[in-house]
Every structure is written in structure tokens, then in C-alpha cells.
């Protein structure tokens, strides 16, 4: 089913023929929602934690009604019932307070127009607790619900749910990719060329466990062969030729040895500089109950990369987390570990046929 994306400018238009509500979703909200969903998805192994909150904007009554979404506000969940976004009486206070603060009477130009939640459980439909929350806090006929299905290896998918005859359907009538580029039909951004001295002819892989020289191939430094030496016939007052021959060979070998050592020293220094330039500076710090995985945003390997992959090995289970250029520029990711030893392996792709890899192990 085709959807319109050009009108109005700066918004994705979610519209289904015959539907009583049309949604205008601001494109920068799409980007920020995707980042918020992936933050929760990467915080818990295997299934990923769900996140949620309120959609903020305005509702223009009519047939169809226009729901304009200009912002959102996440509401934290204590996860007392597992990784699902479910509230208990004890931790539901923040949800009620946020809803009260975002009422039209408090802010006529921007108020709660809907509810959103990431969906990491099976299927793709509103749960009973979602319906209870919507009927209690957002009972209007134009109030909407947004479910987002995150994926580790592809773009997350979203879908709006709108009441028809007072009831929400079991499934969304129209899914859409939760990324601006796909919504606008844009081509992927061209890869930016690396700077001078950063265009290796073959793939280069860095790993902190290996010495820096192992990531490069050096030119062979074979000692130069001494030129043929033709000795003049001995004169009557000069020592015999066999006396000078060992001395000449000794001086030549000494010169070749010094030149070879100098070449190795210069090559090693150049390799050290190149390794430092390509380093991702991967680090892990404890932050409350979570781990903050950080990397250098100014590293050339990160700045020129269009995509990356963070593999998390936690308790024998490996979770791959794909990163686009914008997520790489965030410079960090929050992760909640389940074991006392977690291994992180980050790969970025700054150029075709070039990958930079760095690994780090954290222990409690």
C-alpha cells in the first residue's frame, strides 16, 4: 500500500484509505525514536528490553482527523515483570505524572496525542496492558498507538494503531521502516574517501590483542648486495690485496646493517602512527547496573564509516548490534550484562573492502 511522504514537508504521512485518522510524523522524531528503541533493545541480551512513553503533538478534528506528532517523551519502566514494558502500581506513578503534565489544558500547543512502545515479544499487536492504558489515559477517537519492532540486522519497523468503531484492530493496516532515508526514498550516502595515508590497498584489521605490526604488511628490507669490487694489482710498497679485502667487506657490511636498522626503525614508527590513527579507542565503564560501551567519535575509522557492528558475547550468548553512521557518531551504547564477563567486538567499515576491528573484555 502506497503512502505519501512529501506533504507536508518534513513529515512522514501515514495514511490508509478509509481510515478515520491520518498521522503526520515529524522526520527528526523518526530518527530519535529509532535511537531510543535501539537503546533498550541493546540493554538486555536475547530479547532486549522494551521502551515506551507518550507521543506529543496536536490533533486537528475532521474527516479524517489529522494527528501531528512533533515530539515524544519516554517514560522509564522498572521492569519488575521482565523485559516487557509493563507497569505495576508501585512504578506506574511516573507514567501518570507525565500524562497529567502533558494534557491540552496545561500545554495547548503540544500535548499527548498517543502512546508508543517497542515490541520485542512475539507477534506485532497491542497487548492487554496497552489497551488498558489507552482506554484509561487516551480514550479519544483520534488518539493513536505506535508499536515499533526492532531488529539487530535490519531497519526497525513501525506501525500505527487507530480506533475504528471504538476498538483498536489486532494488527496495524500499514507498517513502515523507522528510518528517514527509507521513508523518503533516498539513496545511501556515498562513502567519503579516506584522507592522505589512510587508503590501504588491502583490507586492514586491527585487534588490541595483536602487536601493531601484525595489522600491516611491510616492504621487504633485504640487505643490498655489495657491488663487484675489482682490486688493483698490488704495488711494491702496498700490503698484499688479501689484507685489504676483509676490511673492505667489513665496512660494507657495517654500512648495510646500519641502513637496515634505520629502515626498520622508521617503518615501525610509521606503523605505530597509522595504528594510532585507526584505533577505535573502545572502552567499557560501569554505570549503575549497566555498562557504557564507548568509542572515539573523532577516529578516522569511525568518522568515515557508514556502518558498524558491535558483537556482545555475554554468558555464552552473542548479540549482534548493527550501527548506522548516526549511531556511530553517538560514541556510546548502554548495555545491561547478565554475567560477570562480557566480551565486546566492534567492527567499522570506513571504505569498501576495508574493516577495522577492536575487541575488549570486561570482567566484574
Backbone torsions as a table, in degrees:
resi	resn	phi	psi	omega
1	UNK	NA	127.3	-177.2
2	UNK	-75.1	146.4	174.7
3	UNK	-128.7	153.3	179.7
4	UNK	-93.3	139.0	-179.0
5	UNK	-127.4	-9.4	-176.1
6	UNK	-89.4	-19.8	-172.8
7	UNK	-126.6	120.0	-0.2
8	UNK	-81.4	162.7	-178.2
9	UNK	-63.4	138.3	177.9
10	UNK	85.1	5.7	-178.8
11	UNK	-131.4	148.9	167.4
12	UNK	-93.3	129.6	-177.8
13	UNK	-101.2	113.7	176.5
14	UNK	-97.0	110.9	-173.7
15	UNK	-141.8	131.1	177.6
16	UNK	-122.2	126.3	-179.8
17	UNK	-54.3	132.5	179.3
18	UNK	85.6	-8.3	179.9
19	UNK	-77.5	146.7	-176.4
20	UNK	-81.5	-8.0	-177.2
21	UNK	-134.7	136.2	171.0
22	UNK	-114.3	135.2	-177.3
23	UNK	-108.8	130.5	171.4
24	UNK	-108.1	110.7	-175.9
25	UNK	-106.9	119.3	-178.5
26	UNK	-61.6	135.6	-173.2
27	UNK	-68.0	-35.0	178.1
28	UNK	-70.2	-24.2	173.7
29	UNK	-68.3	-35.1	176.7
30	UNK	-57.9	-47.8	-179.2
31	UNK	-62.5	-43.8	-177.4
32	UNK	-72.3	-34.4	175.2
33	UNK	-63.5	-41.9	179.4
34	UNK	-61.2	-42.2	179.1
35	UNK	-66.0	-40.1	179.4
36	UNK	-64.5	-41.8	-179.9
37	UNK	-66.0	-42.5	-179.1
38	UNK	-69.6	-28.9	175.4
39	UNK	-59.8	-46.1	177.6
40	UNK	-70.0	-37.6	-177.3
41	UNK	-63.2	-34.7	-178.9
42	UNK	-88.2	-0.7	-174.4
43	UNK	-87.1	-18.8	-178.4
44	UNK	-130.5	129.2	-179.0
45	UNK	-63.3	163.7	176.1
46	UNK	67.6	-76.7	-173.4
47	UNK	-94.1	-35.2	-175.6
48	UNK	86.8	142.6	-179.5
49	UNK	-81.7	141.6	175.4
50	UNK	-84.2	147.8	175.4
51	UNK	-126.1	162.6	-179.1
52	UNK	-167.3	-177.2	-179.8
53	UNK	162.7	-153.2	-174.6
54	UNK	-113.0	144.2	172.9
55	UNK	-91.2	135.6	-173.4
56	UNK	-118.3	135.8	178.2
57	UNK	174.4	-137.8	179.9
58	UNK	-140.5	159.8	176.6
59	UNK	-123.1	125.3	176.3
60	UNK	-105.8	110.4	-177.9
61	UNK	-61.3	154.3	178.7
62	UNK	155.8	-171.8	176.9
63	UNK	-128.4	98.4	0.1
64	UNK	-82.0	163.6	172.8
65	UNK	-74.8	144.9	179.4
66	UNK	-105.9	116.6	175.3
67	UNK	-101.4	116.0	-178.9
68	UNK	-106.1	122.9	-177.7
69	UNK	-108.9	113.6	-177.7
70	UNK	-110.6	-7.8	-177.7
71	UNK	-167.6	175.8	173.7
72	UNK	-149.8	159.9	176.6
73	UNK	-133.4	111.3	177.9
74	UNK	-69.9	148.5	176.6
75	UNK	-121.9	123.5	-175.5
76	UNK	-68.5	146.7	177.8
77	UNK	-121.4	143.1	-178.8
78	UNK	-81.6	-11.2	178.8
79	UNK	56.0	43.8	177.8
80	UNK	-75.2	-11.5	178.7
81	UNK	-116.0	30.1	-179.9
82	UNK	96.5	-164.9	-175.1
83	UNK	-76.8	-4.8	178.6
84	UNK	-73.1	151.4	179.0
85	UNK	-82.4	83.9	-179.3
86	UNK	-133.0	139.2	-177.9
87	UNK	-107.3	147.9	170.4
88	UNK	-104.1	175.1	178.1
89	UNK	-62.1	-31.3	-177.6
90	UNK	-73.2	-42.5	-174.6
91	UNK	-101.8	7.7	178.8
92	UNK	-86.9	0.1	-178.8
93	UNK	-63.6	-43.1	-178.6
94	UNK	-61.5	-36.9	178.5
95	UNK	-63.3	-46.0	179.7
96	UNK	-64.0	-42.4	-178.8
97	UNK	-64.9	-41.4	179.1
98	UNK	-64.7	-44.2	178.6
99	UNK	-59.7	-42.7	-178.9
100	UNK	-64.3	-38.9	-177.7
101	UNK	-70.3	-24.3	-175.6
102	UNK	-103.8	26.3	176.9
103	UNK	-76.3	152.0	179.5
104	UNK	-57.1	-32.8	179.9
105	UNK	-66.4	-28.7	179.5
106	UNK	-85.6	-32.3	-178.5
107	UNK	-146.9	87.2	-175.6
108	UNK	-61.5	-25.0	-176.3
109	UNK	-89.8	-12.9	179.7
110	UNK	-157.4	113.2	-176.1
111	UNK	-144.8	176.7	-177.8
112	UNK	-70.5	122.3	178.2
113	UNK	-116.3	-5.7	-179.2
114	UNK	-177.2	-172.8	-174.5
115	UNK	-133.6	142.1	176.3
116	UNK	-130.0	153.4	177.2
117	UNK	-155.5	139.4	169.7
118	UNK	-78.8	152.8	-171.4
119	UNK	-127.3	100.6	179.7
120	UNK	-105.6	-1.2	177.0
121	UNK	-85.0	179.6	-178.8
122	UNK	-68.1	156.2	178.1
123	UNK	73.1	-167.9	179.5
124	UNK	-155.2	71.9	-178.1
125	UNK	-148.3	160.9	178.4
126	UNK	-68.2	137.3	179.8
127	UNK	-88.0	164.1	178.5
128	UNK	-54.7	-38.1	179.4
129	UNK	-68.4	-29.9	174.7
130	UNK	-66.2	-45.9	-178.7
131	UNK	-63.9	-38.2	178.3
132	UNK	-64.5	-43.1	179.0
133	UNK	-63.9	-43.7	-178.4
134	UNK	-66.1	-42.5	179.9
135	UNK	-67.4	-28.4	-177.4
136	UNK	-86.1	-42.1	-173.8
137	UNK	-104.3	-28.1	-174.7
138	UNK	-132.4	68.3	-174.0
139	UNK	-86.7	-2.6	-175.8
140	UNK	-65.8	150.9	-178.7
141	UNK	-65.1	-21.3	-179.5
142	UNK	-100.6	-3.0	176.7
143	UNK	-66.8	140.8	-174.6
144	UNK	-121.2	162.2	173.4
145	UNK	-125.7	140.3	179.9
146	UNK	-122.2	120.7	171.9
147	UNK	-104.6	141.3	-179.7
148	UNK	-127.8	124.4	179.6
149	UNK	-100.8	108.9	-179.3
150	UNK	-84.8	149.5	177.2
151	UNK	-132.1	149.1	-179.3
152	UNK	-81.5	-27.8	-172.5
153	UNK	-118.1	5.0	176.8
154	UNK	-152.1	176.5	-175.6
155	UNK	-67.6	139.6	176.2
156	UNK	-64.1	155.4	-177.7
157	UNK	-119.3	136.6	178.1
158	UNK	-118.0	160.6	177.3
159	UNK	-157.7	130.9	177.8
160	UNK	-88.4	147.8	174.4
161	UNK	-119.7	128.3	-176.7
162	UNK	-126.2	138.4	178.5
163	UNK	-66.4	135.1	172.0
164	UNK	-127.4	119.3	-175.9
165	UNK	59.2	36.1	175.1
166	UNK	83.8	-0.1	-177.0
167	UNK	-127.2	145.6	174.1
168	UNK	-82.6	140.9	178.2
169	UNK	-72.2	164.1	178.8
170	UNK	-72.7	-25.8	179.8
171	UNK	-139.3	155.7	178.2
172	UNK	-74.2	141.0	178.8
173	UNK	-76.9	-12.0	-176.8
174	UNK	-154.0	118.3	174.6
175	UNK	-95.7	156.0	179.3
176	UNK	-147.8	150.1	178.5
177	UNK	-71.9	135.8	-177.5
178	UNK	-90.1	61.4	174.2
179	UNK	-154.1	133.8	-174.4
180	UNK	-56.2	-42.3	-174.2
181	UNK	-61.0	-44.1	179.2
182	UNK	-69.3	-37.1	-179.6
183	UNK	-64.6	-35.1	-178.8
184	UNK	-92.5	-3.9	-179.5
185	UNK	68.8	28.9	-178.4
186	UNK	-82.0	150.5	174.0
187	UNK	-76.1	150.2	175.8
188	UNK	-57.2	143.0	-179.8
189	UNK	-62.4	137.5	179.0
190	UNK	-63.9	146.6	178.7
191	UNK	-69.1	134.8	178.1
192	UNK	-82.0	136.3	-179.3
193	UNK	-68.1	148.1	175.6
194	UNK	-72.4	157.0	-179.8
195	UNK	-71.8	-178.7	-179.3
196	UNK	-60.3	135.7	178.6
197	UNK	79.3	7.5	-178.0
198	UNK	-123.5	30.3	178.8
199	UNK	-120.6	74.8	178.6
200	UNK	-65.9	141.9	-178.3
201	UNK	-70.8	-29.6	-179.2
202	UNK	-118.7	160.0	178.3
203	UNK	-56.6	137.9	179.8
204	UNK	-115.1	128.5	179.2
205	UNK	-122.0	125.6	178.8
206	UNK	-105.7	141.0	174.8
207	UNK	-144.9	129.9	-176.5
208	UNK	-62.5	-23.5	-178.7
209	UNK	-73.1	-22.2	-176.6
210	UNK	-95.4	150.8	173.9
211	UNK	-64.1	150.3	-175.1
212	UNK	-54.1	-35.5	-175.2
213	UNK	-64.6	-22.7	-175.9
214	UNK	-69.5	-16.0	-178.5
215	UNK	-87.3	-1.2	-176.8
216	UNK	-131.3	158.3	171.4
217	UNK	-110.6	128.1	-176.8
218	UNK	-100.6	152.3	174.1
219	UNK	-67.9	146.7	-179.4
220	UNK	-68.6	135.3	179.2
221	UNK	-112.8	69.0	178.3
222	UNK	-77.1	137.7	177.5
223	UNK	-60.6	137.0	180.0
224	UNK	-66.8	140.0	178.3
225	UNK	-75.0	133.2	179.8
226	UNK	-65.9	142.8	178.7
227	UNK	-67.1	155.7	177.4
228	UNK	-60.0	132.5	-177.3
229	UNK	-111.6	123.1	179.0
230	UNK	-108.7	115.0	-177.3
231	UNK	-88.3	138.6	177.8
232	UNK	-72.0	153.0	177.6
233	UNK	-58.5	142.2	-177.5
234	UNK	-64.3	140.8	173.8
235	UNK	-91.3	168.7	-173.7
236	UNK	-66.3	-34.3	-176.9
237	UNK	-95.0	-1.5	-178.5
238	UNK	-98.0	151.8	175.6
239	UNK	-62.3	162.0	-179.8
240	UNK	-66.4	150.9	-174.5
241	UNK	-57.1	-34.1	-176.2
242	UNK	-67.4	-15.5	177.4
243	UNK	-76.7	-40.1	-178.2
244	UNK	-78.0	-28.7	-174.9
245	UNK	-58.0	-47.2	178.3
246	UNK	-61.9	-37.6	-179.8
247	UNK	-65.5	-41.9	179.1
248	UNK	-62.1	-45.9	179.2
249	UNK	-62.9	-37.2	-179.7
250	UNK	-63.9	-45.3	179.5
251	UNK	-64.5	-39.1	-179.7
252	UNK	-65.7	-44.0	179.3
253	UNK	-65.5	-36.8	178.0
254	UNK	-63.9	-42.7	178.6
255	UNK	-64.8	-42.7	178.8
256	UNK	-62.8	-41.3	-179.8
257	UNK	-63.3	-42.7	178.7
258	UNK	-64.4	-41.2	178.3
259	UNK	-65.0	-38.8	179.0
260	UNK	-64.6	-43.4	179.5
261	UNK	-65.5	-39.5	178.5
262	UNK	-63.7	-41.8	179.7
263	UNK	-63.2	-41.9	178.5
264	UNK	-64.0	-39.5	-179.3
265	UNK	-64.6	-46.5	179.0
266	UNK	-63.2	-42.5	179.6
267	UNK	-63.7	-40.8	179.8
268	UNK	-65.3	-40.4	178.5
269	UNK	-64.5	-41.5	178.7
270	UNK	-63.2	-39.7	178.8
271	UNK	-64.9	-39.9	179.8
272	UNK	-63.0	-40.5	178.7
273	UNK	-64.6	-42.9	-179.1
274	UNK	-64.1	-40.8	178.6
275	UNK	-62.7	-41.3	179.3
276	UNK	-64.1	-37.8	-179.8
277	UNK	-64.7	-36.4	-175.0
278	UNK	-92.6	-3.5	-177.6
279	UNK	-63.3	139.8	177.1
280	UNK	-87.3	-13.9	-178.9
281	UNK	54.4	45.7	-179.3
282	UNK	-66.3	132.7	-179.9
283	UNK	-145.5	157.5	179.4
284	UNK	-134.0	130.0	178.1
285	UNK	-129.7	142.7	176.9
286	UNK	-74.8	130.5	180.0
287	UNK	-134.5	90.9	-175.2
288	UNK	66.7	-124.8	177.1
289	UNK	-89.2	0.2	-174.6
290	UNK	-113.7	169.8	172.7
291	UNK	-113.0	133.5	175.0
292	UNK	-101.6	113.1	178.3
293	UNK	-93.5	122.2	-175.6
294	UNK	-125.0	154.9	175.4
295	UNK	-146.8	166.2	-176.0
296	UNK	-78.3	122.8	176.8
297	UNK	-78.6	-18.6	-176.9
298	UNK	-96.3	-3.2	176.5
299	UNK	-62.0	134.0	178.7
300	UNK	-55.1	-35.7	-180.0
301	UNK	-63.1	-34.9	179.5
302	UNK	-81.4	-42.9	-176.9
303	UNK	-61.4	-35.6	-176.5
304	UNK	-95.9	-0.6	-177.9
305	UNK	-81.6	139.1	174.8
306	UNK	-96.7	-14.5	179.0
307	UNK	-157.8	163.2	178.6
308	UNK	-153.7	171.3	179.7
309	UNK	-142.2	125.8	176.0
310	UNK	-111.9	115.2	179.1
311	UNK	-101.9	125.0	-176.3
312	UNK	-113.8	115.1	178.1
313	UNK	-102.7	106.5	-174.0
314	UNK	-129.0	110.8	178.4
315	UNK	64.1	32.2	179.0
316	UNK	87.0	-3.2	178.4
317	UNK	-110.5	131.5	-178.3
318	UNK	-106.7	126.1	177.2
319	UNK	-114.4	118.4	174.2
320	UNK	-86.2	134.4	178.1
321	UNK	-122.7	113.9	178.7
322	UNK	-81.1	144.4	-177.5
323	UNK	-128.7	128.4	173.9
324	UNK	-90.0	-178.0	-175.4
325	UNK	-60.8	-39.9	-179.2
326	UNK	-67.0	-40.4	179.0
327	UNK	-68.4	-34.5	176.0
328	UNK	-63.2	-36.6	-179.6
329	UNK	-73.7	-14.2	173.7
330	UNK	-64.8	-33.3	174.2
331	UNK	82.4	-0.5	-179.9
332	UNK	-162.0	164.9	179.2
333	UNK	-150.1	139.2	179.3
334	UNK	-96.3	132.9	-178.2
335	UNK	-138.3	136.7	177.2
336	UNK	-103.6	116.2	-175.5
337	UNK	-84.4	157.6	177.2
338	UNK	-116.2	-8.3	179.8
339	UNK	-127.4	176.1	-178.2
340	UNK	-87.4	-3.1	-179.0
341	UNK	-142.3	120.7	-178.7
342	UNK	-127.7	133.5	179.2
343	UNK	-111.6	127.6	179.9
344	UNK	-110.9	133.3	177.5
345	UNK	-130.4	113.5	-176.4
346	UNK	-110.0	131.9	178.7
347	UNK	-125.7	129.7	173.9
348	UNK	-123.3	156.5	-175.1
349	UNK	-124.8	86.2	-176.7
350	UNK	-73.6	-15.1	-176.6
351	UNK	-161.2	156.9	176.7
352	UNK	-55.9	134.1	179.3
353	UNK	67.6	14.7	178.9
354	UNK	-127.0	127.4	175.2
355	UNK	-132.4	145.5	177.1
356	UNK	-121.6	125.5	-173.9
357	UNK	-122.8	138.8	175.2
358	UNK	-142.8	137.6	-178.1
359	UNK	-123.0	153.1	-179.6
360	UNK	-153.4	139.7	-180.0
361	UNK	-116.2	131.9	178.2
362	UNK	-110.0	136.6	176.7
363	UNK	-130.8	139.6	-179.4
364	UNK	-67.3	NA	NA
